[in-house]
Amino acid sequence: MAQPYQQQVDSLHKLLQKATSDTTRIRLLRGLALAYAQMNEGEKAIRIGNEALSLCRQKHLKFEEARTRYSLGTVYLYLQNTDSAIAHYSITRQLIENESGPDAKKLYARTLGNLSNAYSLKGFEGISLQLLISALPIFEEMSDTGSYAITLHNIANKFLNANEFRKAYPYFLKSVSLIEKDPSVPGKAGVYLSVAYLMLELDSMDRVKHYLDKAEQALTAVGQTREWSNYYAYKASYYTKSGKFSLADSLCRKAIAQQAVYPDRMNLHNAYSMLQENFFVQRRYREAKVYAALINRMAREDNIPTFLIASLHDLSDLSKKTGNITDAYRYLSEYTQLKDSIDKKEAAIKLSEMEMQFQSSRKEQQIFELQSRAKMQKLLLWGIVIPLILVILFFLYLFKQRKVRTLQQLQSLEQRQQIEVTQALLTGEEKERHRLARDLHDGLGGMLAGVKLNLSRMAEEEAPQNTTLHSAIDQLGSSVNELRRIARNMMPESLLKSGLQTALKELCENSMSPKVQIIFHAFNINVNIPSQIQIIIYRMIQEILGNAVKHSGASWIMVQCSQAEDTFFITVEDNGKGFDAAQEYEGMGLHNIRSRVTFLKGNIHIDSSDNGTIINIELNVAA
């Protein structure tokens, strides 16, 4: 694992743990994805990049999604997955193509640049060049000198790779002029190295040395960077052309050694290419073929058609020079097939462009005639099609409306049936509670009170010293009181006589114990709430309080009730041990509470943890 990138990863992870805002988390995740990609840890890079993308989409952050797509495209580009890189860059373009802000414009232009690089790796140099040229005016408009200079440099490289050196030269000169005027422009060393390579191709050895020295100065100012590998490789090429083969070989090995610190397949390809060139110039064709084969293998692994074509051509030539005609023919055949395939795709694009140019250059009269004929045909066609479309749309509209009305009627009927069933159950339940409460209070309660009265008279007259009898009388009295308390809870008189607020206050007071303190607050409760709804609200709070007292282990419970017009709010909070609402759905009585909430067209939210439970309920109490 490369140490500089590992330090960056560790730092980003620490910052991520402290991040509080979504945008900060997304930015740090993007940085981590890119760092892992530079370390060739593709799986981690993609997973973290997708995590950032998921957060963007979850929070509906469109511009952050565009930035994250751009970063993911760059991750895939590092990993040599050009198809995925192109897909993400293309989506980035779609997300921001209509945005006019400076940040969006800059991101759009940079996306064009990276998309150009991806197409170039696939061998589509024409499309790649077109994208770069379309990015130039955007950078120029924004006065982004650094990006403008780098884009000029990349355009020059396109011409350089196509061996059109005279076209490349002015672009390189302008790029060098811009980076030397502005010290803050990044990537100076890369520009100097490319110009040095151009000078090598033009056999201007003095100018090669001049730009290599400038590149070395720029790299020394930066310190440790992956660009040192390219510097060693290009300087090795300079020594090869100067006939200093031993020095060239040493520098190529040094470039390869940089992979241990800064893993980079492109830089490794450059180093192998320079080693191949060094051996080729010395006519050591077998050694040159070894490195051509390595480049070929890398190109296949990374799926880079540009490098694959060049390596096949070199392998064919080297096989011929080493006397292996069979391999030479095989490599040449594969080279021809691959190049033809790419050329066909390029030709299709160029043919499309030529067709457009041809159409635009036709005579005015021919164009007018074609347009007139087309116009008449369109008018005739639309004269038939539009009425037909309108009729179809009308019938589709009628069908859809009918379907919607039928669905609405079914839903309305289902809702009415559900409400009627729930209302019947609640009404039956309350009637049964009322009957049981009356029977307990008036029947069994009266009988037990009579028994206590008779036993008390007998104890006073016949056995005043019988402590066992007096104890039994006391226990019977407690039982009578408990029976009456149960009867009151089943149908509290205070709810019928004094209203909901008073009944809830008494419920909280009666539910308290030495271990549990219950606090009740009420605000703006309307006394005109229908009695059936008051009973439902009372039963819900009674159920919640009962559960909390029995199961939560709380030392305090707070009940708050308030009303705003036709909406009634209930909040019950405790400091108990919490519960899992999903697992304890039936056992904790939540089913009954949810049924009542649904009946009153309300909603309920439960937040429970080890630190306690908060239940929030909203109800519609309109008559």
N, C-alpha and C positions, 0 to 999 in steps of 0.2 A: 504494500500500500504506500502511495506517494506521501511523504511526510508533510510537505507544504499544504497539500489539500486536506490531509487529516487534521491539521491544526485549524484550518478554516471550518471543517465539518464540526469539530468539537466546539468551536466558538459559536457557530450558528445554533447548535443544539441547546447550549446554555441560554442563549437569547430567546429561543423558542419557548423554553420552560417559563420564562418571565413575561412573555407576550400577553397582553390583555385585550387588544383589539383584533378583529377579524382581518383587517387589511395588513396589520403587522405580521400576523401568523402566515398569511398567504405569501407575503414578500419573503419571509425567512424560509418557508418551504420551497419557494422557487430557487433561492440561493443554494439550499441543500441539494436539490435535484441536480443542479448544474455542477456542483462540486463532486457529487458521486459519479456523474457522467464523465468528468475529467479524470476520475480515478478508475474508469472502466468498470465500475460497479453498476451495470445497466439495470438490473432488477430493482435495486434500491432507488435509483434515480427515477425510474418510471413510476414506481409505487408512490413515492413522495410527490412527484409532479402531479399524478392523478388525484392525490389527496388534496393538494392545493386547488386543483380544478373543480373538484367536488364541492369544496367550501365556497368557491366563487359562485357556482351555480345555485347552491343552497341559499346563499345570501343575496342572490340576484345582482351581483356586482359585474356588470357587463364589461367595463374597461379592464378590470382586474382579470376577468376571464380571458380577454384578448392578450394581456401581458403574459398570463400563464400558458396560454396556447403557444405564444411565441417562444417561451422558455422550453416547453416540451418539444417543440420543433427543433430547438437547438440541442436538446438532450439527444434526440434521435439522430441528429446530424453528427454529434460526437460519436455515437454508437454505430455510425455508418448505415443506419436504417433510413435510406433516402425516401422511400415511399411514405412512411409514417411522418417523416419530417415535412414533406410536401403537403400532406393532408392537414397537419396542424397549422402550418403557415397559411394555407389557403383559407382555413376557417378564421384565422386572425384577420386576414384581409376583409373577409365578409363582415366581421363584427364592427370594424372601424372605418370602412371605406367611405361612409357618409358623414363621419365626424370631422369637425373643422378646428378643434382645439390643437394647440401646438404639440402637446404630448402625444395625441392621437396621430398627428401627421408624421411626427418623428418615428413613432412605432411602425406606422404604415410603410414608410420609406425603408426602414431597417429590415422589415419583413420581406420587402421586395429584394433587398440585397441577399438575405439568407436563402430565400426561395431560389434566387439565381444560382447560388452555390449548389443547392440540392439538385437542380436541373442539370447543372454542369457535370456533377458526379454521375448522373444517369446518361451522359453523353449528348444531351440536347443543348449544344452550345449556342445555337441561334436563339432559342427561347431565353436562355440564360443572359445573353448579351442584351436582348430587348428589355428584360426586366431591370437590368442595371441602368440602362439609358433612361428608362421611365422614372427611376428614383432620383436622378441627378437634379431636375428642376425643383423637386420638393426640398432637398437639402439646401439648394441655392436660395430658395425663397425664405427658408428659416434661418439663413446665415449660419448653418451648422458646418463650420469649416472642416472639422475633423471627419465627419461622415462623408462630406463632399469629396475630400481628398482621398479617403479610403475607397470610395466608389470609383473615382477616376483611376486609382491604382488597380482595382479589380477589372475595370474595362480594359486597361492596358494589358493585364495578364491574359485576358481572352485572346487578344491579338497576338500576344507572345506565344501562347500555346498553339495558335494556328500558324505559327512561323511567319506572321505578317509583322515583321519587326518595325518597319517604317511607320505603320499605323499605330503601333504600340508606343513608339518613342515620344510623340507630343503629349500623350496622356500621362506618361510617366513624368515628363518634365514639369507639367502643370501640377501634378500631385506633389512632387518634391518641393516646388515653389511654395505651395500652400502650407505644407507641414513645417517648413523652415521659417515661415513668417509667424506662425502661431506655436509657441513652445508647449502649449497644453494639449496639442493634438496627440492622441494615442496611436500606437502602431507605426511609429517612425521606422523602427528597425526593419519591419516587414517590407516597407516601401523601398528602403535602400537596398535590401537584399534582392528584391525583384528587378530593380534597375541594374544591379550588378550582374544578374543573370542575363539580362538583355545585352549588356555590354560584352559578356562572354560570347553570346551568339554572334555579335557583330565583330568579334575578335579585337575589341578595343581594350587591351589588357591594362593600360594605364588607368582608364576610367573604371575598370573592374576593381582595381586596388583602391581607388578613391572612394567608391561607394561601400566597399567592404569595411574600410576603416570607419566611415560614418556610421555604419550599422553597429560596429563594435562599440563605438562611443555611446550610441543610444542604448544599447543593451547593458553596458556597464552602469549607466545612470539609473536604469530600472532595477538591476540586481538579478536575483534568481528568476528565471522565466523560461517557458517552453521554447521561446524563439532562439535560444542558444543552439538548439539542435539544428535548426535550419541554417544558422550562421556557419556552424562547423561543416555542414554538407556543402553549402555554396562555396566556401573557401576551399574545400577539398576539390571541387570542380575547377576552381582557379588554378590550384597546384597541378592538377592533372593536365590542363592545357599548357601549363608552363613546363611540363616534363618532370615535375617533382613528385613522382609516384609514391614514394615512401611517405612523404608528408601528407599527401592526399589520403592514403590508406589510414594513417594514424588519426586524421581528423574525422574520417567516416566512422571509425570505431568509437571515437569520442561522442559523436552524434548519437550512435546507437546506445551508448552507455547512459545518455540522458533519459532513456525510457524508464530507468529504475526510479527516477525522481519525478519525471513528467511523462507518464504514459500517453502516447499520441500516435495513432496508426498512420496519419498523414506524414508526420515528421519521420517516422520509421521508413515509410515508402521513399521519401526523399533521400534518406541515408543509403538505402539499398540501391537506389538509382545511381547515386554518385559512385558507389563501389563498383557497380556494373560498368559504368562509364570508364572508371580508372583501369579496370582489367581489360576492357575492350580496346582502349587506346594502346595498351601495352601488347595487344594481340594475344592476350591470355584468355582465349575464348571460352575454354571450359569453366574457368572460375567466373567469368562474366555470365555464363549460362546459369550457374548456380543461383546467382542473385536475381537474374531474370525470372527463374522458376519461383523463387521466394516471392517476388512481386506479383507474379501470376496467381500464386496461392492466396496471397492477401486480397487481391482484387476479387477472387471468387468468394472468399469468406465474407468480405465486406460488400459484395454485390455492387462494385463500382465499374460500370462498363468502360469509362474512359481509360482507366488504368489497365483493364483487362485487354482492351484492343491493343494498347501500346506494348504490353508484355508479350502478347501472342506474336506480334510483328517481330519483336526482338528475339523471341525464342526461335522463330522460323529462320531468321537470319543467322543466329548463332549456331543452330543445328546444322545449317548448310555449311558454315565455316568449319565446323568440327567434323564434317564428313558424314553426318547422320541425315541422309536425304529423306528417309521415311518420316522421321520426326519433323523435319523442315516442311514436308508436304502437309502433314497432319495439322501442324500449328497454322500454316498458311490458309488451309481450308477453313479452320475454325475462325481465324481472323476475318476471312472474306465473308463468311456467313453472318458473323456478329456485326461487322461494319455495314453490310448490306441492310440488315434489320434496322439498325439505327439510322442509316441514310434514308431508308424508306419512310420512317417516321418524320425525319427532318424534311424530306421531300414533300410529304403530305402537307406539312405546315406551310412550307414555301409555296406549294401549288395553290393553297387556299389564298395566300397573300397575293400571288400573281393574278388569280382569278378576280380578286377585288380590284386590283389595279386595272385589269383589262376592262372590267365593267365600267369603271369610272372614266376610262379614256375613249369610250365609244362616241360616235357622232351624236350631236344634239338631236337630230331628226329621228335617228333610230331609237334613242332613249325616249323621246316624246311619244313615238308611235307605240313602243312597248308599254309605256306608262298609261297611254290612253286606252290601249286594248285591255291592259290589266285592270284599269279603273272601271271600264264597262263590265268586264267579267265579275269584278268584285261587287259592283252595284247589283248586277243580276243575281249573283250568288246570295248576297245579303238580303235582296228582296225576297228570296225564297226561304233562306235559312232563318232570318230574324223572326218572322211570324211563327215559323215552326218551333224555334227555341222558346218564344214567348208562350206558345200553347203548352209545350212540355213543362216549362217552369210553372205555369199556372196550375196544371194538374198535379205536379209534384208538390206545389205549395198547399193545394187542397188536401192531398193525401197526408202530407206531414202534419197539417193542422188537425186533421181528423185523428191521426195517430196520437198527437200530443193531447188532444182533448180526452180521448179514450184513456190514455195513461193517467191523466190528471184525475179523471173520474174514478178510476180504479184505486189510485192512491188515496183520494179523498174518502172513498168508501171504506178502504182498509183502516184509515186513521180514525174514522168515526166509529167503526166497529171496535177498534182497540180501545178508544176512549170510553165507549159504552161499557165494555167488559171491565176495564179498570175501575170505572165509576161504580159499577155494580158491586165489584169485589170490595172496594173501600167502604161503600155504604153498608154492605152486609157485615163487614168487619166491625164497623162502628156500632151498628145495631146490636150485634152479639156482645161487644164490649159493654154497651149500656145495660143490656139485660143481665149479664153476669155481675156487673157492678151492683145493680139494684138487688139481685138475689142474694149476693154476698152481704150487702149492707143491711138490707131489711130482713132477710130470712135468717141465714146462718149467723150474721152478726147479732141480730136480736136474740136469737136462741142462746148464744154463748153469753151475752150480757145478762140474760135471765138466770142462767146457771150460776154465773159469778155472784149475782145478787143473793140468790138462795144460799149459796155456800157461805157467803159473808155473814148472813143472818144466823146461820147454824153455828158458825165459828164463834160469834159473839155470845150466843145464848148457851151453847152446850159444851164447846171446847175452846175457851179463850186461850188456854195455854198450849194448844196443839200447834207447834211451829211448822210442822210438815204441812198441815192443812193451810195455814196462812201463806206458806211459800207457793203451794199449788194455786191458791187464789190469785196471788201476784202474777204467776206465770200465765194464768188464764186471762188476766187483765191485759198483759202484754200481747197475748195472741189476738185478743179482740182489737187492740189498737193497730196491730200489724195488718189484720184483715181489713180494717177500715182504710188504712193507708193504701193497700192494694186496690181496694174498690175506688178510692179517689183517683189513683193513677190511671185506672181503666176508663174512667169518665170523670175528669176533674170538675168539680163544681165551680171553681174559680174561672175556668174557661167559659162556662155558660153564663155565669153571673157578671164577672168583672172584665172579661175580654182576654185577648191573646197575650198582651204584654204582662199583665198581672199573673196569668197562669204560668207563663215561662219563668217569671221571676220566682214563683213558689216552687216550680219544678227544680230549678237550680238550687234553691235553699234546701229543699227536702233531699236532694241527691248528695249534698255535702256530707263529709265525715271527718273525723279527726285527721285522717291521712290525706284527704283530697279537698282542696279549697276550690270553689267554683265562683267565677266572677261573671256577672251578667250586665250587658249594656244594651240599651234599646234607643233607637233614634227614629223619630218621625213615623212611628207605626200608626197606620190609619185604623181607627176603631170600626170602620164600615167594611172591612174585608169580609166577604161572605163566610158564614159560619162553617160550611163544609171545608173551605180552604184553610180557615184557622185551625180546624181539627187536624188537617193533613200536615200543616207546618208544625203543629205541636207534636204530632207522632214522629215526624222526622227527627226533631231535636231530641225528643225523648229516647229514640233508638240510638242516636249518636252518643248522647250523654251516657246511656247505659253501657254501651260498648266501651267507651273511654274509661269509665269508672271500674268496670270489671276486668278489662284486659290490658290497658295501657301501662299501668303502674305509675301513672302521673301523680305529681304532688300538687299541680294546679291545672285547671281547665278554664278557658275563657270563651264565653258565648256572646256573640255580637249579632244583633238583628237591626236592620234599617230598611227604609222603604223610600223609593223615588218614583212617584206617580204609581204606575201599575207594576213596577218591578220590586220584588222583595229580595233582600240580600241576607244570607246567613253565613257567618264564619264561626267555626268551632276550632279552637287551637289548644293543644296540650303539650306538655314537656315529657311525654312518656317514651316508651321504647320503640314506638312505630310498628308498622305491619306492612305486609305485602298485599295490596288491595286485590291483585289478580288471583293469588292463591287462596285468600281468605274471603273470597267474594260471597259465598253462601253463609259460611259460619259466622261472619261478623254482621250479618243482617243487611249488607249493602244492597242486596237484591230488592228488598222492600223499599229502601230509601230511593234507589234509582227508579223504581216503578212510579213512586209518588212524584219525583222530579219530572219524569217524562209526561205524566198525566197533566202537570201544570206547565208544560211546554218550557221547561227550564233546562239548566245544565249544571253539572257538578264536576268539580276538580279536586282531586285528592293528592296532596304532597306529603309523603310519609318517609321518615328516615330514622336513624338511631337517636336523633336529637328531638324527636317529637313528630306530631302530625298536625297538618292544617287542612281543613275541609272547607271549601268555598262553594256556595250554592246560590244560583240566581233563579227566581221563580216569577212566573206571570200570574199576578193575583187579580187580573181584571175579572169582573163579574160575568 
